[in-house]
Amino acid sequence: MEVKIVNKSKYSTPEYATVHSAGVDLRAAIDEPIVLSSLERAMVPTGIYIELPEGHEAQVRPRSGLAAKHGISIVNSPGTIDADYRGEIKVILVNLSKDDFTINPGERIAQMVIARYEKVEWVEVDTLSESERGTGGFGSTGKQ
């Protein structure tokens, strides 16, 4: 699938790190480091603009290494970029650790996955069919 991209950052166009990578890394398109204090958040620009084909979205997700090692995540994870959005992709990072974290220019801050989606047509009914699970949720299937 081809996706049109405008890269206004000074970094290379996002690419897949390995042959089987699902997402591409997004980099911080900033001129100066940003320090995130504990529980602080910041909207970090990437300098990337895309035009997705109809029926597709881009999902912006945390990088597992930043999350595991430093407690850095994305507030609205996954962030959704709709096919008709043409603005700059920005990432809302949050520091969930107790320590300050510095985001450096060009640092890989998130990953982006392109996904196909379906539109639904709602059919209003009075009841739903029975299922084995029923109304059980949030831990209703047990720990094991």
PyRosetta script that sets phi, psi and omega in degrees:
from pyrosetta import init, pose_from_sequence

init()
pose = pose_from_sequence("MEVKIVNKSKYSTPEYATVHSAGVDLRAAIDEPIVLSSLERAMVPTGIYIELPEGHEAQVRPRSGLAAKHGISIVNSPGTIDADYRGEIKVILVNLSKDDFTINPGERIAQMVIARYEKVEWVEVDTLSESERGTGGFGSTGKQ")
pose.set_psi(1, 137.4)
pose.set_omega(1, 176.2)
pose.set_phi(2, -97.0)
pose.set_psi(2, 138.6)
pose.set_omega(2, 176.1)
pose.set_phi(3, -130.2)
pose.set_psi(3, 127.0)
pose.set_omega(3, 177.5)
pose.set_phi(4, -73.5)
pose.set_psi(4, 138.0)
pose.set_omega(4, -178.1)
pose.set_phi(5, -139.6)
pose.set_psi(5, 140.1)
pose.set_omega(5, 170.8)
pose.set_phi(6, -115.9)
pose.set_psi(6, 124.3)
pose.set_omega(6, -179.3)
pose.set_phi(7, -112.2)
pose.set_psi(7, 102.3)
pose.set_omega(7, 179.3)
pose.set_phi(8, -95.6)
pose.set_psi(8, 5.0)
pose.set_omega(8, 177.4)
pose.set_phi(9, -85.1)
pose.set_psi(9, 171.9)
pose.set_omega(9, 176.1)
pose.set_phi(10, -95.2)
pose.set_psi(10, 15.4)
pose.set_omega(10, -178.6)
pose.set_phi(11, -111.3)
pose.set_psi(11, 164.4)
pose.set_omega(11, -177.2)
pose.set_phi(12, -65.5)
pose.set_psi(12, 158.3)
pose.set_omega(12, 176.8)
pose.set_phi(13, -60.5)
pose.set_psi(13, 139.7)
pose.set_omega(13, -179.8)
pose.set_phi(14, -53.5)
pose.set_psi(14, 139.6)
pose.set_omega(14, -179.9)
pose.set_phi(15, -140.0)
pose.set_psi(15, 162.7)
pose.set_omega(15, 178.6)
pose.set_phi(16, -78.1)
pose.set_psi(16, 132.5)
pose.set_omega(16, -176.9)
pose.set_phi(17, -72.8)
pose.set_psi(17, -34.1)
pose.set_omega(17, 179.3)
pose.set_phi(18, -134.8)
pose.set_psi(18, 170.0)
pose.set_omega(18, -178.7)
pose.set_phi(19, -59.0)
pose.set_psi(19, -35.2)
pose.set_omega(19, -175.2)
pose.set_phi(20, -106.2)
pose.set_psi(20, 14.7)
pose.set_omega(20, 176.9)
pose.set_phi(21, -64.6)
pose.set_psi(21, 136.6)
pose.set_omega(21, 177.4)
pose.set_phi(22, -86.2)
pose.set_psi(22, -27.7)
pose.set_omega(22, -175.6)
pose.set_phi(23, -124.1)
pose.set_psi(23, 161.5)
pose.set_omega(23, 174.5)
pose.set_phi(24, -107.3)
pose.set_psi(24, 147.8)
pose.set_omega(24, 179.5)
pose.set_phi(25, -79.9)
pose.set_psi(25, 139.4)
pose.set_omega(25, 173.5)
pose.set_phi(26, -104.9)
pose.set_psi(26, 139.6)
pose.set_omega(26, -177.1)
pose.set_phi(27, -109.7)
pose.set_psi(27, 153.0)
pose.set_omega(27, 177.7)
pose.set_phi(28, -74.8)
pose.set_psi(28, 113.2)
pose.set_omega(28, 178.0)
pose.set_phi(29, -92.1)
pose.set_psi(29, 72.2)
pose.set_omega(29, -177.7)
pose.set_phi(30, -125.6)
pose.set_psi(30, 155.2)
pose.set_omega(30, 179.8)
pose.set_phi(31, -93.1)
pose.set_psi(31, -26.8)
pose.set_omega(31, -178.6)
pose.set_phi(32, -127.9)
pose.set_psi(32, 150.2)
pose.set_omega(32, 176.3)
pose.set_phi(33, -59.1)
pose.set_psi(33, 150.4)
pose.set_omega(33, 174.7)
pose.set_phi(34, -115.8)
pose.set_psi(34, 127.6)
pose.set_omega(34, 176.9)
pose.set_phi(35, -100.5)
pose.set_psi(35, 122.0)
pose.set_omega(35, 175.9)
pose.set_phi(36, -100.9)
pose.set_psi(36, 117.0)
pose.set_omega(36, 174.6)
pose.set_phi(37, -77.3)
pose.set_psi(37, 170.3)
pose.set_omega(37, 179.0)
pose.set_phi(38, -54.8)
pose.set_psi(38, 129.3)
pose.set_omega(38, 179.4)
pose.set_phi(39, 67.2)
pose.set_psi(39, 8.6)
pose.set_omega(39, 177.5)
pose.set_phi(40, -86.4)
pose.set_psi(40, 152.8)
pose.set_omega(40, 177.4)
pose.set_phi(41, -129.3)
pose.set_psi(41, 157.4)
pose.set_omega(41, 178.8)
pose.set_phi(42, -150.4)
pose.set_psi(42, 143.8)
pose.set_omega(42, 174.9)
pose.set_phi(43, -91.5)
pose.set_psi(43, 113.2)
pose.set_omega(43, -172.9)
pose.set_phi(44, -104.6)
pose.set_psi(44, 122.6)
pose.set_omega(44, 179.2)
pose.set_phi(45, -73.0)
pose.set_psi(45, 152.8)
pose.set_omega(45, 177.5)
pose.set_phi(46, -114.3)
pose.set_psi(46, -16.9)
pose.set_omega(46, -176.1)
pose.set_phi(47, 75.6)
pose.set_psi(47, 9.6)
pose.set_omega(47, -175.7)
pose.set_phi(48, -108.4)
pose.set_psi(48, 134.7)
pose.set_omega(48, 176.3)
pose.set_phi(49, -129.5)
pose.set_psi(49, 136.2)
pose.set_omega(49, -178.4)
pose.set_phi(50, -133.1)
pose.set_psi(50, 159.0)
pose.set_omega(50, 174.1)
pose.set_phi(51, -125.8)
pose.set_psi(51, 103.6)
pose.set_omega(51, -177.3)
pose.set_phi(52, -85.7)
pose.set_psi(52, 149.7)
pose.set_omega(52, 173.7)
pose.set_phi(53, -68.5)
pose.set_psi(53, 151.3)
pose.set_omega(53, 176.8)
pose.set_phi(54, -54.9)
pose.set_psi(54, 141.0)
pose.set_omega(54, 179.5)
pose.set_phi(55, 87.7)
pose.set_psi(55, 8.7)
pose.set_omega(55, 179.1)
pose.set_phi(56, -129.1)
pose.set_psi(56, 154.5)
pose.set_omega(56, 174.0)
pose.set_phi(57, -133.8)
pose.set_psi(57, 161.3)
pose.set_omega(57, 170.2)
pose.set_phi(58, -110.1)
pose.set_psi(58, 131.2)
pose.set_omega(58, 177.8)
pose.set_phi(59, -106.6)
pose.set_psi(59, 124.5)
pose.set_omega(59, 177.9)
pose.set_phi(60, -99.0)
pose.set_psi(60, 120.2)
pose.set_omega(60, -173.1)
pose.set_phi(61, -123.6)
pose.set_psi(61, 158.6)
pose.set_omega(61, 176.6)
pose.set_phi(62, -65.8)
pose.set_psi(62, 155.9)
pose.set_omega(62, 170.3)
pose.set_phi(63, -87.8)
pose.set_psi(63, 129.0)
pose.set_omega(63, -174.4)
pose.set_phi(64, -61.2)
pose.set_psi(64, -36.6)
pose.set_omega(64, 179.7)
pose.set_phi(65, -64.5)
pose.set_psi(65, -43.0)
pose.set_omega(65, 177.9)
pose.set_phi(66, -64.9)
pose.set_psi(66, -38.2)
pose.set_omega(66, -179.6)
pose.set_phi(67, -68.2)
pose.set_psi(67, -48.8)
pose.set_omega(67, -175.8)
pose.set_phi(68, -69.9)
pose.set_psi(68, -42.6)
pose.set_omega(68, -174.4)
pose.set_phi(69, -85.9)
pose.set_psi(69, -30.6)
pose.set_omega(69, -171.7)
pose.set_phi(70, -128.8)
pose.set_psi(70, -3.8)
pose.set_omega(70, -179.5)
pose.set_phi(71, 72.2)
pose.set_psi(71, 24.6)
pose.set_omega(71, -179.6)
pose.set_phi(72, -95.3)
pose.set_psi(72, 125.4)
pose.set_omega(72, -178.3)
pose.set_phi(73, -137.1)
pose.set_psi(73, -173.4)
pose.set_omega(73, 178.9)
pose.set_phi(74, -113.7)
pose.set_psi(74, 129.6)
pose.set_omega(74, -175.1)
pose.set_phi(75, -59.7)
pose.set_psi(75, -46.5)
pose.set_omega(75, -175.7)
pose.set_phi(76, -105.7)
pose.set_psi(76, 49.6)
pose.set_omega(76, -173.3)
pose.set_phi(77, -78.4)
pose.set_psi(77, 131.2)
pose.set_omega(77, -9.9)
pose.set_phi(78, -80.2)
pose.set_psi(78, 143.3)
pose.set_omega(78, 173.4)
pose.set_phi(79, -75.4)
pose.set_psi(79, 139.4)
pose.set_omega(79, -177.8)
pose.set_phi(80, -107.7)
pose.set_psi(80, 130.0)
pose.set_omega(80, 173.9)
pose.set_phi(81, -111.0)
pose.set_psi(81, 115.0)
pose.set_omega(81, -178.0)
pose.set_phi(82, -77.2)
pose.set_psi(82, 157.7)
pose.set_omega(82, -176.8)
pose.set_phi(83, -62.8)
pose.set_psi(83, -24.0)
pose.set_omega(83, -178.4)
pose.set_phi(84, -96.5)
pose.set_psi(84, 3.9)
pose.set_omega(84, 177.7)
pose.set_phi(85, -81.1)
pose.set_psi(85, 132.6)
pose.set_omega(85, -179.0)
pose.set_phi(86, -122.4)
pose.set_psi(86, 5.9)
pose.set_omega(86, -179.4)
pose.set_phi(87, -83.1)
pose.set_psi(87, 178.0)
pose.set_omega(87, 179.1)
pose.set_phi(88, -67.3)
pose.set_psi(88, 139.7)
pose.set_omega(88, 173.9)
pose.set_phi(89, -77.5)
pose.set_psi(89, 123.2)
pose.set_omega(89, 176.4)
pose.set_phi(90, -123.0)
pose.set_psi(90, 150.3)
pose.set_omega(90, -175.5)
pose.set_phi(91, -117.9)
pose.set_psi(91, 125.7)
pose.set_omega(91, 178.9)
pose.set_phi(92, -91.0)
pose.set_psi(92, 95.7)
pose.set_omega(92, -179.5)
pose.set_phi(93, -87.7)
pose.set_psi(93, 148.9)
pose.set_omega(93, 175.8)
pose.set_phi(94, -134.0)
pose.set_psi(94, 142.0)
pose.set_omega(94, 177.7)
pose.set_phi(95, -99.0)
pose.set_psi(95, 106.6)
pose.set_omega(95, -178.7)
pose.set_phi(96, -94.0)
pose.set_psi(96, 4.5)
pose.set_omega(96, 179.2)
pose.set_phi(97, -91.3)
pose.set_psi(97, 178.2)
pose.set_omega(97, 177.4)
pose.set_phi(98, -89.6)
pose.set_psi(98, -10.8)
pose.set_omega(98, -175.5)
pose.set_phi(99, -105.6)
pose.set_psi(99, 152.3)
pose.set_omega(99, 173.0)
pose.set_phi(100, -63.0)
pose.set_psi(100, 148.9)
pose.set_omega(100, 176.2)
pose.set_phi(101, -132.3)
pose.set_psi(101, 133.3)
pose.set_omega(101, -179.6)
pose.set_phi(102, -102.2)
pose.set_psi(102, 125.2)
pose.set_omega(102, 174.3)
pose.set_phi(103, -95.5)
pose.set_psi(103, 119.6)
pose.set_omega(103, -178.2)
pose.set_phi(104, -97.0)
pose.set_psi(104, 152.6)
pose.set_omega(104, 176.7)
pose.set_phi(105, -54.0)
pose.set_psi(105, 132.2)
pose.set_omega(105, 178.4)
pose.set_phi(106, 82.1)
pose.set_psi(106, -2.5)
pose.set_omega(106, -179.3)
pose.set_phi(107, -67.2)
pose.set_psi(107, 141.4)
pose.set_omega(107, 175.9)
pose.set_phi(108, -74.1)
pose.set_psi(108, 117.2)
pose.set_omega(108, -170.8)
pose.set_phi(109, -113.2)
pose.set_psi(109, -17.1)
pose.set_omega(109, -177.1)
pose.set_phi(110, -162.1)
pose.set_psi(110, 171.6)
pose.set_omega(110, 172.4)
pose.set_phi(111, -124.8)
pose.set_psi(111, 151.8)
pose.set_omega(111, -177.9)
pose.set_phi(112, -123.7)
pose.set_psi(112, 128.7)
pose.set_omega(112, 178.9)
pose.set_phi(113, -116.9)
pose.set_psi(113, 131.8)
pose.set_omega(113, 175.9)
pose.set_phi(114, -92.6)
pose.set_psi(114, 129.7)
pose.set_omega(114, -176.0)
pose.set_phi(115, -134.6)
pose.set_psi(115, 144.2)
pose.set_omega(115, 174.1)
pose.set_phi(116, -82.4)
pose.set_psi(116, 147.8)
pose.set_omega(116, 176.7)
pose.set_phi(117, -138.2)
pose.set_psi(117, 164.2)
pose.set_omega(117, 178.8)
pose.set_phi(118, -116.5)
pose.set_psi(118, 142.3)
pose.set_omega(118, 170.9)
pose.set_phi(119, -87.6)
pose.set_psi(119, 144.4)
pose.set_omega(119, 179.5)
pose.set_phi(120, -107.8)
pose.set_psi(120, 155.0)
pose.set_omega(120, 171.2)
pose.set_phi(121, -112.6)
pose.set_psi(121, 114.1)
pose.set_omega(121, -177.0)
pose.set_phi(122, -70.6)
pose.set_psi(122, 134.9)
pose.set_omega(122, 175.3)
pose.set_phi(123, -119.0)
pose.set_psi(123, 106.5)
pose.set_omega(123, -178.5)
pose.set_phi(124, -76.5)
pose.set_psi(124, 130.4)
pose.set_omega(124, 179.5)
pose.set_phi(125, -134.6)
pose.set_psi(125, 169.9)
pose.set_omega(125, 178.1)
pose.set_phi(126, -88.3)
pose.set_psi(126, -29.6)
pose.set_omega(126, -179.9)
pose.set_phi(127, -142.2)
pose.set_psi(127, 161.8)
pose.set_omega(127, 176.2)
pose.set_phi(128, -109.9)
pose.set_psi(128, 156.9)
pose.set_omega(128, 179.5)
pose.set_phi(129, -67.9)
pose.set_psi(129, 155.4)
pose.set_omega(129, 179.2)
pose.set_phi(130, -74.0)
pose.set_psi(130, 152.0)
pose.set_omega(130, 174.1)
pose.set_phi(131, -140.1)
pose.set_psi(131, 166.3)
pose.set_omega(131, 179.5)
pose.set_phi(132, -61.3)
pose.set_psi(132, -37.8)
pose.set_omega(132, -178.6)
pose.set_phi(133, -78.3)
pose.set_psi(133, -36.4)
pose.set_omega(133, -179.6)
pose.set_phi(134, 66.4)
pose.set_psi(134, -132.0)
pose.set_omega(134, -177.1)
pose.set_phi(135, -94.6)
pose.set_psi(135, 5.7)
pose.set_omega(135, -179.2)
pose.set_phi(136, -66.7)
pose.set_psi(136, 133.5)
pose.set_omega(136, 177.5)
pose.set_phi(137, -147.3)
pose.set_psi(137, -179.0)
pose.set_omega(137, 175.1)
pose.set_phi(138, 38.9)
pose.set_psi(138, 71.5)
pose.set_omega(138, 175.7)
pose.set_phi(139, 89.7)
pose.set_psi(139, 5.2)
pose.set_omega(139, -175.8)
pose.set_phi(140, -69.0)
pose.set_psi(140, -16.8)
pose.set_omega(140, -179.7)
pose.set_phi(141, -93.1)
pose.set_psi(141, 2.6)
pose.set_omega(141, 175.0)
pose.set_phi(142, 88.3)
pose.set_psi(142, 175.2)
pose.set_omega(142, -178.5)
pose.set_phi(143, -83.5)
pose.set_psi(143, -35.8)
pose.set_omega(143, -174.1)
pose.set_phi(144, -84.1)
pose.dump_pdb("model.pdb")
